[in-house]
Amino acid sequence: MKKLTFPLLVILLSSSVACTNMSNEEQGTLTGGAIGAAVGAGIASATGGNGWTGAAIGAVAGGVIGNIKGKEAE
């Protein structure tokens, strides 16, 4: 998990700064993807799985959910 902490932190922080000129849909997709990647990596690492695979799956799922929520907010 230590190997994933720094890259995920960088992604999460950069995504929060980059959201200033985006639509609600774009913000939801980016934020959902970042949160999903962090949660997916954490769950995969905690259960003995591959953290990168968990991050990828979590990012896709979080991005889709965030996109849907962003569309609803507009």
Residue pairs with C-beta under 8 A, 6 or more apart in sequence:
1 41
1 42
1 45
1 51
3 51
4 41
4 45
4 51
4 52
4 55
8 34
8 37
8 38
8 41
8 55
11 34
11 37
12 34
12 35
12 38
15 30
15 31
15 33
15 34
16 31
18 30
19 26
19 27
19 30
19 31
22 30
23 70
23 74
24 70
24 71
24 73
24 74
25 67
25 70
25 71
25 74
26 70
27 66
27 70
28 66
28 67
28 68
28 69
28 70
28 71
28 73
29 63
29 66
29 67
29 70
30 63
30 66
31 66
32 62
32 63
32 64
32 65
32 66
32 67
32 69
33 59
33 60
33 62
33 63
33 66
34 59
34 62
35 62
35 66
36 58
36 59
36 60
36 61
36 62
36 63
36 65
36 66
37 55
37 56
37 58
37 59
37 62
38 55
38 58
39 58
39 62
40 54
40 55
40 56
40 57
40 58
40 59
40 61
40 62
41 51
41 52
41 54
41 55
41 58
42 54
43 49
43 54
43 58
44 50
44 51
44 53
44 54
44 55
45 51
45 54
